[in-house]
Amino acid sequence: MSATNDRGNPPPSGTPAGWVEPELATLTHDRFSDRDWLYERKFDGERCLAISKSGRVSLLTRNRQQAGGTYPELADALAAQDAGDFLVDGEVVAFAGKATSFAKLQRRLGVRNPGAELRRAVPVYFYLFDVLHADGADVRHLPLRERKRILRRLLSYRGPLRYTTHRNTEGEAYWAHACRNHWEGVIAKRADAPYVHGRSGDWLKFKCVNEQEFVIGGFTDPKGSRRGFGALLVGHYEAGDLKYAGKVGTGFDDRMLESLSSQLRAIERPTAAFSGRGLPRLGVHWVEPKLVGQVGFTEWTRDGQLRHPRFLGLREDKDPREVVRERPA
C-alpha cells in the first residue's frame, strides 16, 4: 500500500485503534539488571503516535495535536512506507552533538510548515520503539519482545525514521553508559508485558538528570539589562491544587525571553492560581495556568522547592492539569 500525507487534518476516522493513550513510564531511583527486562535509551524530545489508515497518515502528540505540519519530513517518510495500516509509538528528537536536546527541538515546536533553512538548522528524527497495530492487526496484547520484532520488520528505517535498539539484562551498565554520554537516561521495560495505556510499572525511568514538566503560574519583573521578564514562577498539581515549586531564572536566550514574555502578558490575571502560602509578592505578575515548561534541576528541597532550576523549553504536548510531581515508585 502506498500512503499519502494528511498533514494538518484531524485523525482519519476508523483508525486501527482510534486515538489511544500512550503507555507512560514511572520514575524509579532503583537501578537493576534482569534478564526479564530490556533497556532502551531515554530520549529528550516530543512523544508522538503515528497512525496510517487507508493511505492516510497522521502524526499526533500526546495531547492529540496534529504534528505533521511541524515535522513534514517525518510525515513524508511515514507516508512513503509500504506497510499497510499501522499505529506506532515513538519520540521526535533533535540532537546537540550525540545527545538529544529538547532545548534545540524547541526551535521547531509550534512552527507549521518550517522552511528549508530551519529544517537544515534543526533536523529532526523519529525514534520508534513500539507498535500497537501492524498491517491492520491489533498487537497490543503481545509481549514487548515480540512487538519489537514486528516493529523492526514493519517499516523501512531510512532518513529521519529510526528504530530504537535495546539491550538485554544489563540495565545498570547501560544506565552508566547513558550518564557518561550525557543522555537523559534509560527506560527499563518488562519484556513479556503487553502494551497498556497510561502510567505503568512495566516501564520504568532510570534518569541521569532531574527533569520534568511544570505549569507556569507567573513571572517576575526583569532587572538590570534583562529583557522580557526576570524569572518564571512554576508549580505542579497536587490533589487538584496548583502547588508552587519555585522560580526559574536561567536557561533563556533573548529570543525565548521576547517570545515567552509576549505569551505571558497575554494571559495575565489579577490573582495567583497557586494555592497555599509563601508565594513571592514583589515585582510579580500572575498568569492563567495555561503554559507548561520543561525544567531541569538538581534536587527537591524539603519544603517542595526546586534547587538550581534551569528552563529547557515550552511543552505544547502536555495538558497543564496533568502536570504532577514525579515521584519514584
Summary of the structure (lengths in Angstrom):
residues: 329
radius of gyration: 20.4
end to end distance: 43.5
largest distance: 61.9
contacts: 1042
relative contact order: 0.16
helix: 16%
strand: 40%
